[in-house]
Amino acid sequence: MSYTAHRLEYFNVTMNTTADEAYEVLDNLAKLGANFLAINAVPVGPQSTQLTLFPQDSSMLQAIAKQAGLQLVGPYPAVIVQGEDQPGILALIHKKLHQNHIQAFTSTAVTDGKGRYGCILYLRAEDANRAVKALSD
């Protein structure tokens, strides 16, 4: 089963806007040069949304967010796993983590419908590099 795993960072930002209006923030960040590997938008109240941003370049996002007046919380560690979709691949990933005593406290995965998938593992800082190693063996 072929896949790659590498460490990345993510940031949270909570805004006084609805989830369907959060695109404006993402649009502004994109216009300033930010590129994201993944995002997550969750309503945290009737008029508030928390964005979780997984930038391609953390330093660039921090500079852009400062320029845009956004207060990012983070960075936090995560691992992104990408590869060929096969039955049982997510179970195998979590089995390898378990065998190495690494706990992902949150995991999100998606397939592109064309045979590839991506999975983001939210981990404690001390586990992120170990997870990459465990998944690379």
N, C-alpha and C positions, 0 to 999 in steps of 0.2 A: 504494500500500500504506500503509494508515494505522496509525500506532502513536505512542506517546509514550515518551520516554526521560527519566529523571531520576536524579540522583545520590542515593545513600543510603549509610548506613554499616552495617557489621556488626561483630560482636564474637564472639570464641570463648570458650568456657568448657569446661574438661575436668573431669569429675567421676568419682568412684569409684563408678560405678553402671553397670549394663548398659543398653544402648540401649533395651530395652523398659521399663525403669524410669525413664528420663529424663522421661517424661511428668509425673512428680510435680513435678519442677523447673519445667516449663512451666506446670503447673496452679497452682503457688504464685505464679509471676510474673504469671500472668493475674489471679489473685485480688487481687494488689497493684496492678493497673492496666496492666500491660504488654500491648501489642498488637503482633503481629508480621506483617510483610508476607511473610516467608518464614523457614523454619528448615531446618537440615540436621543430622541426627544420624548420627555415624559411630563405630563401635566402634574404640577405639585399643588394645585389649588385652582380656583375658578379663573384666575387671571395671571397665573404664574406657570412657567415652564422651565424645566431643567434640561439643558443640553449637555450631553456627554460627547466630547470631541476627541477623536483619535487622529491627530495631524500627521501628515507625512514628515513634517519638520517641526519639532516642538519649539525650538528657539525662534523660528520664524513666526509661529502662531503667537507666542508670548509677546513678541515685538508688535505684531499686527493688533493683537487684543489691546495692548496698552495704547496704541495709536487710536483705536476705535472706542476707547473708554470702557472696555469690558473687564470685569474683575474675574479672572480665571482662578479656580481652586485646583491645585495640583502642582506639578504633575504626579500622577499615580502610575504604577507599573501594570502592564498587561502583556499578554502574549497573543500574537495572531498566528493561526495555523491555516494554511491554504493548501489545497491539493485536489486530487481526483476524487470525486464522490463515489463511494462504494458502501454497500450495506455494512453497517457495524463500525464505520470509521470513527464516529464520535464516541462510541463505547470504547474503542481501542485507545483513543486519546485520553479519555478519563481513567481508563484502567492503568495506563502507563503513569499518569500522575499519582494515582492511588498507590501503586507499587513503590513509588519513590517518596511516599509520605508528603505529597504536595496537594494542598486543598485549593481548588478554584472556588471562590465563594460565589461567583456568578459566571455563567457561560452562555454565550449567544452564538448561534450558528445559522447559516443560510446557504442554500444552493442556488446556482445560477440557472438551473433547469437544463443545462447543457453538459453536465458531467463534472462540474467543478464546485467546490464549496469553500467557505471561509468560516472560521470559528474564532471568537475572541474570548480569552480566558482572563478574568479579573483575579489577580493574585496579590498576596502580601509581597512587599518589596524584597524580602529575603528569599522568596521562592521563585521569582521571575527568571533569573538566570538558570537556576536548577531545573525549572520546567523546560526551558529551551533545550538544555542538555539531555534531559530525560526523553524528550520527544524527538531528539536528533539521533539517539542510539538505535 
